[in-house]
């Protein structure tokens, strides 16, 4: 790809994440040109806008790739049709409502020779790569994830988050797992989980998870959607060479309580840079590890009743 | 492998499935020799018996392979150590308590160049292969799974089945999914699920599942653990060439209500024949599709409260 021939993108699903992140990231990257928008309700001034993907296909507007920002429950059908039409596809996180459908998309992309990218934006937080590098070669003795936020502040009116497939506190929690699986050097496996589910909802509002890695090192996670006061999106790792702390969702890196890395946030520009690179190389990047961990939690977790959640 | 050098197997976990199926299947197959048993409580007369896998390793008893018949919750650690010790491993179903640990075992087996077999015994029911062959080339319009049994008859006293990870009605239901994924020609994906969970238990006692395949064909499943009277382990497939029915858990094949295939049950001999074949060829067979579907169901399913289950 050269600057002279940008990748023409159709964006599907014009919700908050599309407007806040995808539109500015694409506008700032000369390798991409947004050429159309598909949304049931919204329009984007100055761009061809369509109510359905069928309408876009029928329009004759030429495009090379699709950025899929719809809720996960309708992502598979759209992604499959785009891949079958020979388009590259970027999937917002989580990459699907089920693991089986993501596996299917991977196979379709491979068969069609197009790029499929399952994105985990938190992995592009500025301190994640430095944290991974710092941990390499050190002996880890324990890791703790603390992801505590106030759902009323960060997800106001998002009733879908409590529905089946909405994942509850794992909607932010999967970001923590995407970082932990990127910075810790060995895979880890769930051994026990407790899920606190409000009596009037389907999805957990709090969770405690216990994992163990392939050398027996404990990795624990505490997810809380009812945190008022200070919010925390932290991962702490104890090593023989000191204590690492990734705070602010991967934005800041601390070693033994000293701030050693802080850069401006640029997660979505990073995702699009990677998308351009994958398309250029004719490759896909479909890592389901974070979603598989969440599925494992739902499969193996013990559910306990929590008080009703009323927003 | 030749008859002169049988594969020496250590069997771990001497419960009902080991005694009912694994011991007779190995005894009848000259390619295998059972050389040791590991069980916390039981012994096998005439064979070296050990309380732990460590005791077996320390004993100096030589063995080539392990058949793992313990509950899934403790399978990963044992399997990993056996693979790391260069032993081939057969996993009873389900292959693990989580998908992540099965993926890990697959990677360890590949790295060590030993055979890992995730077994799905129902796929070796006598009418499964004929059903798959009959469906090839026919146009399928719908498929229905009906798996209804009386838990009090088939799982008396098995409290573990109701615990987290015990899978409830999916303990038999995963057998249905292992057959359906073997006979239907295309992958299918969960779109909706309802899980009925007794108010005093963790795992579902009844479930309704709706899948769709890659051509939009509906696949539905009805799992029931409270079926009294006639039991059913049936899969029905409607096609342009007639209606197929696999009954009795894959033992009998019916086309348009006429019985066309019925052979004596030989599931575990089939599994061991396959294990010998894989070891001979230096290959593994780790298909997680049935377990992934169950994880998808727990991830996406809507839970409704059911009356307390008291055995």
Interface residues (C-beta under 8 A of the other chain):
Chain A: X76 X80 X97 X98 X99 X100 X101 X103 X104 X164 X165 X187 X188 X189 X190 X193 X202 X214 X289 X292 X293 X294 X295 X296 X298 X299 X300 X301 X302 X303
Chain B: X76 X80 X97 X98 X99 X100 X101 X103 X104 X164 X165 X187 X188 X189 X190 X193 X202 X214 X289 X292 X293 X294 X295 X296 X298 X299 X300 X301 X302 X303
